[in-house]
Amino acid sequence: MQERVMVERRRSERAASSVRVKAVPVEVYSRIVGYYRPVQNWNDGKKEEFKDRKYVKL
């Protein structure tokens, strides 16, 4: 019985110390024709082009 109490205590301690992460939506901005706009506001054609872009690190 005492072993069960210890197991329950350890389980509750682990649950209390676990980190909870809250997910939030991310808004992505990119540049089209000289200014930055949220990707979600682009027309469907530009969104498809965005998926096909290749990035180069300079």
Buried (B, 14 or more C-beta within 10 A) or exposed (E): EEEEEEEEEEEEEEEEEEEEEEEEEEEEEEEEEEEEEEBEEBEEEBEEEEEEEEEEEE
